Amino acid sequence: MELFIPSFPFSDWRKHFLQTKKCTLVNKNKIMPLCIDDYIKYNNDPNCIFINNIENIEMLDNKSTFGKYMLTNFPENTPPIVFYHFDNDIYYNELLVTDNMIKKPNKGYASIGIERITKFDKNEIKNNIIQTFIENEIYYSGHFLVLNGIILQKIYFYSDYKYLHP
C-alpha cells in the first residue's frame, strides 16, 4: 500500500518520510493526514486511514486504552504491558512482573507523572499503565510514521542527558 501524505508539519519530516518507498506525494491508495487542516479536509474521505472522531482521539489520549488497542490488534509491535486500568477494564500479565518496571498515568504528556517501580499492588493501582522498563544510556524522542502497527519511517532525537521533572 502506498500512502498519500498531503502536507507535512515540519520540512525535515517531508525529506525524511519520503525516503521510504511506502510514502508518496501522489495518491495511490490511502491518505494519511499529519496536519490539522488535512484531518479536516480528508476526514470523510473513505481512503483516509485515520478518522478524526472523538472516540479515536479519546483512545489515543489514554495510555491504557491505546495499550489495549495495540495488544488486541498489533501484539507483535507492542512494548511489554504488565498491567493497565481504565474505567472498569483491567489487564494483568503476571509473567511480565519484574523488579524493574515503569508506571505511566493514563493521561499526561512530557513524562510527567511517570516513575520507575519495583513492585505494585494491582488492586490499588488505578488509571495507569505499567510496562517493563528497558534500560538504556541514551534517551530518545521522535516522530514516527506508523501504519497497521508497523513503523514505516522515523526521526529520532537523542541525548545522553536525562531531564528529570521537578
N, C-alpha and C positions, 0 to 999 in steps of 0.2 A: 504494500500500500504506500503510495506517495502522499505527502501532506502538502496542502496549500496553507502557508502562513502569510496572512495579508500584510501585516506590518510587525515591526519589532520595537520594543520599548527602548532598547539601547543599541547603538550602532555596532558594538562588539558582538552582540547576540547574532545579528544578521550575518556577519562574516563567519562566525564560529559554527552556528547551527546549520548553515547551508553546506558545510563540508560533508555532512552525512548524505548519502545517496537517497535517503528516505524523505528528505525535505526538498521542496521546490517552490519556486515563485509562480509556477503555473498550476492551475487547479486540475489535478489528475483524478483525485478520488475524494479525500476527506479534508475538511477545513479545521485548522487548529488556531483559534484566536489567542493571541497573547496580550493584547491591549484591550482596555475597557471599550473603546469605540468599536473595535471589531467584535467583541462579545455582543454588543447591542445590535450591530449590523447583521451578524450571521446567526443570532440566537435561534431563529425559527427555521433556518435552512436545514433540510434533512441530512446534509453532508457534514454538518458541524459535529465534531466528536465530543464536545462538552456543552451541554445545555445549561446555561447560566440561570438556574432557577433556585428558589430559596432552599429546597431540600438538599441540592448538591452543595450549595455554599455552606449550609449548616453542617453537613457531613465533613467537609474539608476543614471547617473551623474547630472541630473537636477531635483531638488526637486519638481518642478511643474509638469513635465511630469510623474514623478513617482507617485505624488499625484493623477493625473488624472487617471493613470492606476489603482491605488488602489481603487479609487472611482467607477470606471467602473466595476472592476472585483471582488473586495472584500470590499464593503462598510461597512459591519459589523465589519471589522477589521482595519478600517482606523481612525486615530485620526481626530477630527472635523476640517474640512477645511472651512475657511471663504471665502478665495479668492486665486486664483492663476492666473499668467500671464506668458506665454511664446509664442514666435513668435506672431501670431495673435489670440491665444487661450486664452480666459478669462473665468473664473468661479467665480461666486459671490453668496454667500448664506447669504442674509441679516438677516435671522433668527438667525444666529450664531454670529452676531456682538455684542461684549460686550466692556466694558472699560478695559479689561484685555486680550490682545492678544499678539501673538509673530510673528514677521516678520522675514523670513529667505530668504536670497538671493538664487536664483536657483542654482548657482554654489558656491562651497566653502566647507570647512571642518573645523573640530575642533571648531565649534561655532563661527567662525569669521564672522562678519557682522550681527549676529543675535541680535535683540533688542526687548524688550517689548514695546508695543504701546497701547495707549488708544483709538485712532481713526486713520482713514486713508481716503484718497480720492481715490476711486477705479479707477478714471480716470487718476490719476497721478502715481500710483504705477506700475512699470514695472519690469519684470523678478524677481518676488518674489512670495513666498507663505506665506499666513497668516493663522494661526491656533489659536484656543482658547488656552489660556495659562492655564496650570494645576499647581496650587500652590503645593509646596512641600517643605519639610525641608531637605530632603535627595536627593542628586544628583546622578543619575545613569548613567552608561555607560555599554556597554556589547556587547556580541556576541549572535546572535540568529540563530537558525536553523528553517527556515520558509518554509512551503510547502503549496501552494494554499492559501496564506494569513493567515495560521494558524501557530502559534509559537509551534513547536514540542518540542524544548528544548532551554534553555537559560543559559548563565553565566552572572551574574551581578557583576559589580564593583561599589561600592557606597561610598559616603563620606558625611559628614555634612558641608564640606568646599566647597564654590563655588569659582572657579577660574574665574577671570574676565580678558579678554584680554585687553591689553593696548590700 
